[in-house]
Amino acid sequence: MEHHQIAVYLGAMALGALVGWAAPSAGPGLEYAINPVLGALLFVTFLQVPAAELLRSLRDGRFLSAALVVNFVVVPLVVAAMFTFLPADQAVRIGVLLVLLCPCVDYVIVFSGLAGGSGRRLLAATPLLLVAQMILLPGFLYVFMGSELADIVEVDPFVEAFLVLIVIPLALAWTLQTWAARRPAGQSVADAASTAMVPLMAATLLVVVASQVPKLGGSLADVAAVIPFYVVFLIVMAYAGKAVARLFRLDAPASRAVVFTGATRNSLVVLPLALALPDALSVAAVVVVTQTLVEVLGMIAYVRLVPRLVPADRITVSG
């Protein structure tokens, strides 16, 4: 499965779309499975980041600075440039903001690695990127949406998502790492859990797509209208990521990783936030999922094109 991850993910999304279309009544039930499956996926992701490696990564100042700048300075500026042109529907705009303002922390590692990017650096940066986006997202939403946001978005879902999707999986992962370092049985459990990354990602994509397809209904036109924005975002961020990497004088693997972290978005983790919105804004969740569909196809192109955009012989090697 690891050698055919892209095909597995595309197949999972296609199957999810088929299930959602053929059995729309299953949608509400499948929504309850999103957080458990996603939490398990993030647990396995964090399991690959040893606590000691995380501490060492915090000293990789140039890469971390580049990752933070591209995600929390450049991306908001790109989103701001597009915001005026988005469909006027409030739910659509909130969905776009939720998904584009948060960097990916799961399959970005896979796609970056396929393009010769530094998966190790991205793995180590994952907890920092997650914490940063959860802290900054409410402020970003307020800047874009203004005072009207206070009437529709509650703080509780953000706190719950932080606990369920970040704190608990990270604590469990580091507990298992400690056990694995001391006992052979713990190492066996850790090894077995690590092999579940691809199946869990496939299961997450299947459940997410299947649960949201039934919600399209009469909103298909509004949802389709955001697809060009997602495509433009991928194109712009390829060059923006390269520029940021060059600014921080990163080597080729680190530069490619910066390009990928700037382009891939955290649709799976922010989906619970979209699902917690009032029923009148339920389209926001579908807008979030649509970004995933566009992005996975975009990542197939990225894997081929980013090595050409950021060739090894033109990058200043970092010390």
C-alpha positions in Angstrom: 0.0 0.0 0.0 2.8 2.4 0.8 4.2 2.0 -2.8 0.8 2.9 -4.3 -0.4 5.5 -1.8 -1.7 8.0 -4.4 -3.8 5.3 -6.1 -5.1 4.1 -2.7 -6.2 7.6 -1.7 -7.9 8.3 -5.1 -9.7 5.0 -4.8 -10.8 5.8 -1.3 -12.3 9.1 -2.3 -14.0 7.6 -5.4 -15.5 4.8 -3.2 -16.6 7.5 -0.7 -18.3 9.5 -3.4 -20.1 6.3 -4.6 -21.2 5.4 -1.1 -22.4 9.0 -0.4 -24.4 9.0 -3.7 -25.8 5.5 -3.3 -26.6 5.7 0.4 -27.2 9.3 1.4 -29.0 8.3 4.6 -25.7 7.0 5.9 -24.2 10.4 5.9 -25.1 11.6 9.4 -23.9 8.3 10.9 -20.6 8.5 9.0 -20.0 12.0 10.4 -19.7 10.6 13.9 -16.8 8.4 12.6 -14.8 11.3 11.3 -13.2 12.4 14.6 -12.2 8.9 15.8 -10.7 7.9 12.5 -8.9 11.3 12.2 -7.7 11.1 15.8 -6.2 7.6 15.1 -4.5 9.0 11.9 -2.9 11.9 13.8 -1.8 9.5 16.6 0.0 7.4 14.0 1.5 10.5 12.4 2.7 11.8 15.8 4.1 8.3 16.6 6.7 8.9 13.8 8.0 12.0 15.6 10.2 11.0 18.5 10.0 13.6 21.4 13.8 14.0 21.2 13.6 14.6 17.5 10.9 17.3 18.1 13.2 19.1 20.5 16.1 19.0 18.0 13.8 20.3 15.3 13.1 23.4 17.3 16.7 24.3 16.8 16.3 24.0 13.0 15.6 27.7 13.0 15.7 28.4 9.3 13.4 25.7 8.2 10.8 26.3 11.0 10.9 30.0 10.3 10.3 29.4 6.6 7.4 27.0 7.3 5.8 29.5 9.7 6.3 32.4 7.3 4.9 30.6 4.3 1.9 29.3 6.2 1.0 32.2 8.5 2.2 35.3 6.6 2.2 34.4 2.9 -0.9 32.2 2.8 -3.2 34.8 4.6 -2.0 37.4 2.1 -2.8 35.2 -0.9 -6.2 34.4 0.7 -6.9 38.1 1.2 -6.2 38.8 -2.4 -8.7 36.1 -3.5 -11.3 36.8 -0.8 -13.1 39.7 -2.5 -13.7 37.5 -5.6 -15.2 34.5 -3.6 -18.9 33.8 -3.9 -20.9 36.1 -1.6 -22.5 33.1 0.3 -21.4 33.3 3.9 -21.1 29.6 4.3 -19.0 29.2 1.2 -16.6 32.0 2.4 -16.3 30.5 5.9 -15.5 27.1 4.4 -12.8 28.5 2.1 -11.2 30.5 5.0 -11.3 27.5 7.3 -9.5 25.2 4.9 -7.0 27.6 3.2 -5.8 29.2 6.4 -4.6 26.0 8.0 -1.5 24.0 6.8 -1.7 20.2 6.3 0.0 17.9 8.8 -0.7 14.4 7.5 -0.4 13.4 3.8 1.8 16.4 3.0 4.6 14.3 4.5 3.9 11.6 1.9 3.6 13.8 -1.1 6.6 15.9 -0.1 8.7 12.7 0.3 7.7 11.5 -3.2 9.0 14.8 -4.6 12.3 14.6 -2.8 11.2 16.9 0.0 12.4 16.5 3.6 9.7 14.4 5.3 11.7 14.3 8.5 11.6 18.1 8.9 7.9 18.2 8.1 7.2 15.4 10.6 9.1 17.3 13.3 7.3 20.5 12.5 3.9 18.9 12.6 3.0 19.6 16.3 4.2 23.2 16.0 2.1 23.8 12.9 -1.0 22.3 14.5 -0.7 24.4 17.7 0.0 27.5 15.7 -3.0 27.2 13.4 -5.4 26.5 16.2 -4.2 29.6 18.0 -4.2 31.9 15.0 -7.3 30.6 13.1 -9.9 32.4 15.3 -8.0 35.7 14.8 -7.7 35.2 11.1 -11.4 34.4 10.8 -12.3 37.6 12.7 -10.1 39.7 10.5 -11.7 38.4 7.3 -15.3 38.1 8.5 -15.5 40.8 11.1 -18.0 41.1 14.0 -20.6 39.0 12.2 -18.4 36.0 12.9 -19.1 36.2 16.7 -22.8 35.4 16.1 -22.1 32.2 14.2 -18.8 30.6 15.3 -18.4 29.2 18.9 -15.2 28.7 20.7 -16.1 25.2 22.0 -15.5 23.3 18.8 -12.0 24.8 18.5 -11.1 23.7 22.1 -12.6 20.3 21.5 -10.7 19.9 18.2 -7.5 20.9 19.9 -7.9 18.4 22.7 -9.3 15.5 20.6 -7.1 15.9 17.5 -3.9 17.3 19.0 -3.4 16.9 22.7 -4.7 13.4 23.2 -3.1 11.8 20.1 0.2 13.5 20.8 0.2 12.4 24.5 -0.7 8.8 23.5 2.0 8.7 20.8 4.7 9.9 23.2 3.5 7.4 25.9 3.8 4.6 23.4 7.2 5.8 22.4 8.3 5.7 26.0 7.0 2.2 26.4 8.6 1.1 23.1 12.0 2.4 24.3 11.8 0.3 27.5 10.0 -2.9 26.5 10.1 -5.2 23.4 6.3 -5.5 23.6 5.9 -1.7 23.4 8.2 -1.7 20.3 6.0 -4.4 18.7 2.9 -2.3 19.3 4.6 0.8 17.9 5.8 -1.0 14.8 2.3 -2.4 14.2 0.7 1.0 14.7 3.1 2.7 12.3 2.0 0.3 9.4 -1.5 1.7 9.7 -0.8 5.1 8.3 -1.9 4.5 4.7 -5.1 2.4 5.6 -6.1 5.1 8.2 -5.6 7.9 5.7 -7.7 6.0 3.1 -10.4 5.3 5.7 -10.4 9.0 6.7 -10.8 10.1 3.1 -13.5 7.6 2.4 -15.6 8.5 5.5 -15.2 12.2 5.0 -16.2 12.2 1.3 -19.1 9.7 1.9 -20.5 11.8 4.7 -20.4 15.1 2.8 -21.6 14.1 -0.7 -25.3 13.8 0.4 -25.1 17.5 1.5 -24.4 18.8 -2.0 -28.1 19.0 -3.0 -28.8 22.4 -4.5 -25.5 23.8 -3.4 -23.5 22.2 -6.3 -23.1 25.5 -8.2 -21.8 27.3 -5.1 -19.4 24.5 -4.4 -18.2 24.3 -8.0 -17.5 28.0 -8.0 -14.7 27.6 -5.4 -12.8 25.0 -7.4 -11.0 27.6 -9.6 -9.9 29.4 -6.4 -8.4 26.2 -5.0 -6.5 25.6 -8.3 -5.2 29.2 -8.4 -4.1 28.8 -4.8 -2.0 25.7 -5.7 -0.4 27.5 -8.6 0.5 30.6 -6.6 1.8 28.8 -3.6 4.2 26.7 -5.6 6.1 29.9 -6.6 5.5 31.6 -3.2 6.9 28.6 -1.4 10.0 28.6 -3.6 10.5 32.3 -3.0 10.3 31.8 0.8 12.7 28.9 0.7 15.2 30.9 -1.3 14.8 33.8 1.2 15.9 31.5 4.0 18.6 29.8 1.9 17.4 26.3 2.4 18.7 23.2 0.6 16.7 21.4 -2.0 14.9 18.8 0.3 14.0 21.5 2.8 12.9 23.9 0.0 10.6 21.3 -1.5 9.1 20.6 1.9 8.4 24.4 2.3 6.7 24.4 -1.1 4.5 21.5 -0.1 3.6 22.8 3.4 2.6 26.1 1.9 0.3 24.5 -0.7 -1.3 21.6 1.2 -4.1 22.5 3.5 -5.6 20.9 6.7 -9.0 20.1 5.4 -9.4 16.9 7.5 -8.6 18.6 10.8 -10.7 21.7 10.2 -13.7 19.7 9.0 -14.9 19.1 12.5 -15.0 22.8 13.0 -17.0 23.2 9.8 -19.4 20.5 10.9 -20.0 22.3 14.2 -21.4 25.4 12.4 -25.2 26.0 12.5 -27.3 24.0 9.9 -27.7 27.2 7.8 -24.0 27.0 7.2 -23.7 23.3 6.5 -22.4 24.0 3.0 -19.1 25.1 4.6 -18.2 21.5 5.3 -18.8 20.5 1.7 -16.6 23.4 0.6 -13.9 22.1 2.9 -14.1 18.6 1.5 -14.1 19.9 -2.1 -10.6 21.4 -1.4 -9.4 17.9 -0.5 -10.5 16.5 -3.8 -8.8 19.3 -5.7 -5.7 19.1 -3.6 -5.1 15.4 -4.0 -5.2 15.8 -7.8 -3.0 18.8 -7.5 -0.4 16.9 -5.4 -0.1 14.3 -8.2 1.1 17.2 -10.4 3.2 18.7 -7.6 5.1 15.4 -7.2 6.2 15.7 -10.9 6.7 19.4 -11.1 8.2 20.6 -7.8 11.5 18.8 -8.4 11.7 20.8 -11.7 10.7 24.0 -10.0 13.2 23.5 -7.2 16.2 21.7 -8.7 18.9 20.5 -6.4 21.7 22.2 -8.4 20.2 25.6 -8.0 19.7 25.7 -4.3 22.2 27.1 -1.8 22.9 24.3 0.7 22.2 25.2 4.3 24.8 24.6 6.9 
